[in-house]
């Protein structure tokens, strides 16, 4: 450590932060510098980050503003920091996470070590069996609307190092730079895409919602993933009261409950047969609704269960179409499998965790694309669709491990539609 430096930041911390940034990859920021370009003068660039952070002279550059399409329509604005800034933010994140994470509520699942979306789905499924009603809510543009003064009050309550406080404030106010090159000042929010943004969001929501719920409504358990949450209630009256109370609490904290993505839901099943307008909700890519199930005594009944949502299936089918297999007649079956298996495996590992049969339609769709590809590739299969069905069945018999999804189910759908 250089004794002349204002702040005690170890060079090893900067090196380890760089390793994490490299592993996460990511796009270039406003300077158009990629990680590969940064590494052309790695030691010099890392020294520059450490030197400026240690002296208190580090000033974050503008954040590159990009718009990406949302699954529900419209666009979401992301802020992409430069490689150097991602490293600097990672240094701070690594410092504050061990302090803040133990403070957070057990039912806060987003962007936390040891927590996952699948855990949030699992606990929500269990509670939907125990409680008849759910309040589902989403916060409108949550990352963009966080009040800086309230957030910094929360940060100062836990973090005492002056250099960390200094840089967090600078990151909060670093301007956006649009695609046209204009710089837009930011008075609220923390850029979605920044390294420290998720943990700052969790800290803000910890005080804005989690602790408030624990204090005001201890009998209503919840699961929150960043700005998306579900709360369980005993009856409809309690759910309506809580819906209004949450909206008022969020408004008091400078946030807005999304009117189109927030609702009260009745968890209908074989034992809960009341008639209400909303009997389903979607949380983290899973739709919870009444579904057929089988008891341990092999009796059929209706349960309230999560399964992959129709919107998620639509996105996955769109991805399959992007592979454009029908145009790749010179490609081998093995090469197609090598290309798509990591993606299919990832889909299954997440969406196949609950009510697996709901994924079978996607697998039929993929197999349909394979049959279409085979008819384009092999002239002997082109004239009759039935031959491609027989070909696919043979491939599954000869090499059942070729495609990831082949090993999950039998071949009873080979005759399905293309």
C-alpha positions in Angstrom: 0.0 0.0 0.0 1.3 3.5 -0.9 1.4 5.5 2.3 0.8 8.7 0.3 -2.6 7.5 -0.9 -5.8 8.9 0.7 -7.6 5.6 0.8 -6.5 2.1 1.7 -7.4 0.1 -1.3 -5.3 -3.0 -2.0 -4.1 -3.7 -5.5 -5.2 -7.3 -5.1 -8.8 -6.1 -4.7 -8.6 -4.4 -8.1 -7.0 -7.5 -9.7 -9.7 -9.8 -8.3 -12.4 -7.3 -9.5 -10.9 -7.4 -13.0 -11.0 -11.3 -12.9 -14.8 -11.1 -12.1 -15.5 -8.5 -14.8 -13.7 -10.6 -17.4 -15.6 -13.7 -16.4 -18.9 -11.8 -16.7 -17.9 -10.4 -20.1 -20.3 -7.7 -21.1 -20.5 -5.0 -23.8 -18.3 -1.9 -24.2 -19.3 1.4 -22.5 -19.2 4.9 -23.9 -15.5 4.7 -24.8 -16.1 1.6 -27.0 -13.3 -0.2 -25.2 -13.8 -4.0 -25.0 -12.2 -6.3 -22.4 -9.8 -7.5 -25.1 -8.8 -3.9 -25.8 -8.5 -3.2 -22.0 -6.1 -6.2 -21.7 -3.7 -4.9 -24.3 -2.3 -2.7 -21.6 -3.6 -4.7 -18.6 -1.1 -3.8 -15.9 -1.2 -0.1 -16.9 -5.0 0.1 -17.0 -5.4 -1.7 -13.7 -2.8 0.5 -12.0 -4.7 3.6 -13.3 -8.0 2.3 -11.7 -6.2 1.6 -8.4 -4.3 4.9 -8.4 -7.3 7.0 -9.0 -9.5 5.1 -6.6 -6.9 5.2 -3.9 -6.3 9.0 -4.3 -10.0 9.9 -4.3 -9.7 11.3 -7.8 -11.7 8.6 -9.6 -14.6 10.1 -11.5 -16.9 7.6 -13.2 -17.5 8.3 -16.9 -20.9 8.6 -18.4 -23.0 5.4 -18.6 -23.9 4.2 -22.1 -27.7 4.1 -22.4 -29.1 1.2 -24.5 -32.7 0.2 -24.9 -33.6 -3.5 -25.0 -37.0 -4.9 -25.8 -39.1 -6.2 -22.8 -40.9 -9.5 -22.9 -44.1 -7.7 -22.1 -43.7 -5.1 -24.8 -41.9 -1.7 -24.8 -38.3 -1.3 -24.0 -36.1 -1.2 -20.9 -33.2 1.3 -20.5 -30.0 -0.3 -19.4 -26.9 1.6 -18.4 -23.6 0.0 -19.5 -20.5 1.2 -17.7 -17.0 1.1 -19.2 -14.7 -1.8 -18.5 -12.7 0.3 -16.1 -15.8 1.5 -14.3 -17.1 -2.0 -14.0 -13.9 -3.0 -12.3 -14.1 0.0 -9.9 -17.7 -0.9 -9.1 -16.8 -4.5 -8.5 -14.1 -3.4 -6.0 -16.8 -1.7 -4.0 -19.4 -4.4 -4.5 -16.9 -7.0 -3.1 -16.4 -4.7 -0.1 -20.0 -4.0 0.8 -21.7 -7.3 0.0 -20.3 -9.2 3.1 -21.6 -6.3 5.2 -25.1 -5.8 3.6 -26.1 -9.3 2.5 -26.5 -10.7 6.1 -28.8 -7.7 6.9 -31.2 -8.6 4.1 -34.5 -10.4 4.6 -34.5 -14.2 4.1 -37.2 -13.8 1.5 -35.3 -11.4 -0.7 -34.0 -13.6 -3.5 -32.7 -11.4 -6.3 -29.0 -10.8 -7.0 -27.8 -12.4 -3.8 -25.1 -15.1 -3.1 -26.8 -18.4 -2.2 -30.2 -17.1 -3.3 -32.0 -17.8 -6.6 -35.2 -17.3 -8.6 -35.9 -21.1 -8.3 -35.8 -20.8 -4.5 -38.3 -17.9 -4.7 -40.6 -20.1 -6.9 -40.3 -23.1 -4.6 -41.3 -21.1 -1.5 -44.1 -19.3 -3.3 -45.5 -22.7 -4.4 -45.5 -24.0 -0.9 -47.2 -20.8 0.5 -49.8 -20.9 -2.2 -50.9 -24.2 -0.8 -51.1 -22.7 2.7 -52.7 -19.3 1.9 -55.8 -18.8 -0.2 -54.9 -15.4 -1.7 -51.9 -13.7 -3.3 -51.1 -10.0 -3.9 -48.8 -9.9 -6.9 -47.1 -6.6 -7.6 -44.4 -5.1 -9.8 -42.7 -1.7 -9.4 -42.8 0.6 -12.4 -39.3 1.5 -13.6 -37.9 0.7 -10.1 -34.2 1.1 -10.9 -34.9 4.5 -12.6 -36.9 5.9 -9.7 -34.9 5.2 -6.6 -34.6 8.3 -4.4 -30.9 9.1 -4.0 -31.2 10.8 -0.6 -33.2 7.9 0.9 -30.7 5.4 -0.6 -27.6 7.2 0.7 -29.3 7.4 4.1 -29.6 3.6 4.1 -26.0 3.1 2.8 -24.5 5.4 5.5 -26.4 3.3 8.1 -24.2 0.3 7.3 -21.1 1.6 5.4 -18.6 3.8 7.2 -15.6 3.9 4.7 -15.6 7.4 3.3 -14.2 6.4 -0.1 -17.0 3.9 -0.6 -19.6 6.5 0.2 -17.9 9.0 -2.1 -17.8 6.6 -5.1 -21.4 5.3 -4.6 -22.6 9.0 -4.7 -20.6 9.6 -7.9 -22.0 6.5 -9.6 -25.6 7.5 -8.7 -25.2 10.8 -10.4 -23.0 9.8 -13.4 -24.9 10.9 -16.5 -26.4 8.7 -19.2 -25.0 9.1 -22.7 -27.5 8.3 -25.4 -26.8 6.7 -28.8 -26.8 10.2 -30.3 -24.0 11.2 -27.9 -26.0 13.5 -25.7 -25.4 13.4 -22.0 -28.5 13.2 -19.8 -28.1 14.1 -16.1 -29.6 11.7 -13.5 -31.3 12.9 -10.4 -32.9 9.6 -9.4 -32.3 5.9 -9.9 -29.3 3.6 -10.2 -28.5 2.3 -13.7 -29.9 -1.2 -14.4 -26.7 -2.7 -15.8 -24.3 -1.3 -13.3 -22.4 -3.7 -11.0 -23.4 -2.0 -7.8 -26.9 -1.3 -8.8 -28.5 -4.6 -7.8 -27.2 -4.6 -4.2 -28.2 -0.9 -3.9 -31.7 -1.8 -5.1 -31.9 -4.6 -2.6 -30.8 -2.2 0.2 -33.4 0.3 -0.8 -36.2 -2.3 -1.0 -35.0 -3.8 2.3 -36.1 -0.6 4.0 -38.9 0.5 1.6 -40.7 -2.9 1.7 -39.1 -5.9 3.4 -38.7 -4.4 6.9 -42.0 -2.5 6.6 -43.8 -5.8 5.8 -42.1 -7.6 8.7 -43.2 -4.8 11.1 -46.7 -4.1 9.7 -47.9 -7.4 8.3 -45.9 -10.2 10.0 -48.6 -12.7 9.2 -48.3 -12.2 5.4 -45.2 -13.9 4.1 -43.7 -12.7 0.8 -41.0 -13.5 -1.8 -39.3 -10.6 -3.5 -36.9 -10.7 -6.4 -35.6 -7.1 -6.9 -38.7 -5.1 -7.9 -41.0 -8.1 -8.4 -42.9 -9.6 -5.5 -45.8 -11.8 -4.3 -47.4 -11.6 -0.8 -49.7 -14.2 0.7 -52.9 -13.5 2.5 -55.6 -15.4 4.4 -58.6 -13.9 2.8 -59.8 -11.5 0.1 -60.4 -8.6 2.5 -56.9 -8.8 3.8 -55.5 -9.0 0.3 -57.4 -5.8 -0.8 -56.3 -4.0 2.3 -52.7 -5.0 1.7 -52.8 -4.1 -1.9 -53.7 -0.5 -1.0 -51.2 -0.4 1.8 -48.3 -1.5 -0.4 -49.2 1.0 -3.1 -49.2 3.8 -0.5 -45.9 2.6 1.1 -44.2 2.5 -2.3 -45.5 6.0 -3.2 -44.2 7.3 0.1 -40.7 6.0 -0.9 -40.9 7.5 -4.3 -41.9 4.4 -6.2 -45.0 3.4 -8.2 -46.8 0.1 -8.2 -47.3 -1.0 -11.8 -51.0 -0.9 -12.5 -51.0 -3.5 -15.2 -48.7 -6.0 -13.5 -50.2 -5.9 -10.0 -53.3 -7.8 -9.0 -55.1 -9.9 -6.4 -55.2 -13.7 -7.1 -57.3 -16.5 -5.7 -55.3 -19.8 -5.4 -58.0 -22.1 -6.7 -57.7 -25.9 -6.4 -59.7 -29.0 -5.5 -60.3 -27.7 -2.0 -60.7 -24.0 -2.8 -63.5 -23.9 -5.3 -64.7 -20.3 -5.0 -65.4 -18.3 -8.2 -63.2 -15.2 -8.6 -61.9 -13.4 -11.8 -58.2 -13.9 -11.2 -56.9 -17.4 -10.5 -53.4 -17.1 -12.0 -50.3 -15.0 -11.8 -46.9 -15.0 -13.4 -43.7 -14.6 -11.3 -40.1 -14.9 -12.6 -41.2 -16.7 -15.8 -43.5 -19.2 -14.1 -47.3 -19.0 -14.3 -49.1 -20.2 -11.1 -52.6 -21.5 -11.7 -54.9 -24.5 -11.1 -53.2 -27.6 -12.7 -53.9 -31.3 -12.7 -51.8 -33.3 -10.2 -51.5 -36.8 -8.9 -51.4 -37.7 -5.2 -49.1 -40.3 -3.7 -52.1 -42.6 -3.7 -52.3 -42.1 -7.5 -55.5 -40.0 -7.3 -56.0 -37.1 -9.7 -56.8 -33.7 -8.2 -56.3 -30.0 -9.0 -53.5 -28.2 -7.3 -52.2 -24.6 -7.6 -48.9 -25.0 -9.2 -46.2 -23.1 -11.2 -45.1 -24.0 -14.7 -43.2 -22.3 -17.5 -45.2 -19.3 -18.7 -46.6 -18.9 -22.2 -44.5 -15.8 -22.6 -41.3 -17.6 -21.7 -42.2 -20.5 -24.2 -42.9 -17.9 -26.9 -39.4 -16.4 -26.3 -37.8 -19.9 -26.5 -39.6 -20.8 -29.7 -38.4 -17.5 -31.2 -34.9 -18.4 -30.2 -35.2 -21.8 -31.9 -36.4 -20.1 -35.1 -33.4 -17.8 -35.0 -31.2 -20.9 -35.5 -32.6 -21.2 -39.0 -31.8 -24.9 -39.3 -33.8 -25.3 -42.6 -31.2 -23.1 -44.3 -28.2 -25.1 -43.0 -28.4 -28.2 -45.1 -24.6 -28.6 -45.2 -24.5 -28.9 -41.4 -24.4 -32.3 -39.7 -26.9 -33.4 -37.0 -24.0 -33.5 -34.5 -23.2 -29.8 -35.3 -26.8 -28.8 -34.8 -26.8 -30.5 -31.4 -23.6 -29.0 -30.4 -25.0 -25.5 -31.2 -28.3 -25.8 -29.3 -27.6 -28.2 -26.4 -26.2 -25.6 -24.0 -29.2 -23.4 -24.6 -31.7 -26.3 -24.2 -29.9 -27.4 -21.1 -30.2 -24.0 -19.6 -33.9 -23.8 -20.3 -34.5 -27.1 -18.7 -32.4 -26.4 -15.7 -34.6 -23.4 -14.9 -38.0 -24.0 -16.3 -37.9 -27.8 -15.9 -37.6 -27.4 -12.2 -41.4 -27.3 -11.8 -44.2 -29.1 -13.6 -41.9 -30.5 -16.3 -44.6 -31.6 -18.7 -45.2 -28.0 -19.6 -41.8 -28.0 -21.4 -42.7 -30.9 -23.7 -44.5 -28.7 -26.2 -41.2 -26.9 -26.7 -39.3 -30.1 -27.3 -41.9 -31.2 -29.8 -41.4 -27.9 -31.6 -37.6 -28.4 -31.7 -38.1 -31.9 -33.0 -40.4 -30.5 -35.7 -37.7 -28.2 -36.8 -35.3 -31.2 -37.0 -37.8 -33.1 -39.2 -38.1 -30.0 -41.5 -34.3 -29.8 -41.6 -34.0 -33.5 -42.5 -36.4 -33.1 -45.4 -34.4 -30.2 -46.8 -31.1 -32.1 -46.3 -32.0 -35.6 -47.5 -33.9 -36.0 -50.8 -35.2 -39.4 -49.9 -37.1 -37.8 -47.0 -38.5 -34.8 -48.9 -41.5 -36.4 -50.6 -43.2 -37.9 -47.6 -43.4 -36.3 -44.1 -43.8 -39.8 -42.6 -40.3 -40.7 -43.7 -38.9 -37.8 -41.7 -40.9 -39.0 -38.7 -39.3 -42.5 -39.1 -35.9 -40.9 -39.6 -36.2 -38.9 -36.3 -37.3 -42.0 -34.4 -34.3 -43.9 -35.7 -31.9 -41.1 -34.7 -33.3 -41.2 -31.2 -32.9 -44.9 -31.0 -29.4 -44.9 -32.4 -28.1 -41.9 -30.5 -30.5 -41.0 -27.7 -28.0 -38.7 -26.1 -27.3 -36.6 -29.1 -29.8 -33.8 -28.2 -30.2 -32.8 -24.6 -34.0 -33.0 -24.6 -34.0 -36.5 -26.1 -32.9 -38.0 -22.9 -35.6 -36.4 -20.9 -38.7 -37.9 -22.5 -39.6 -40.8 -24.8 -40.3 -40.6 -28.6 -44.0 -40.7 -28.3 -44.4 -37.3 -29.9 -42.3 -38.0 -33.0 -45.4 -38.0 -35.0 -46.3 -34.5 -33.8 -46.8 -31.5 -36.1 -43.9 -29.8 -37.7 
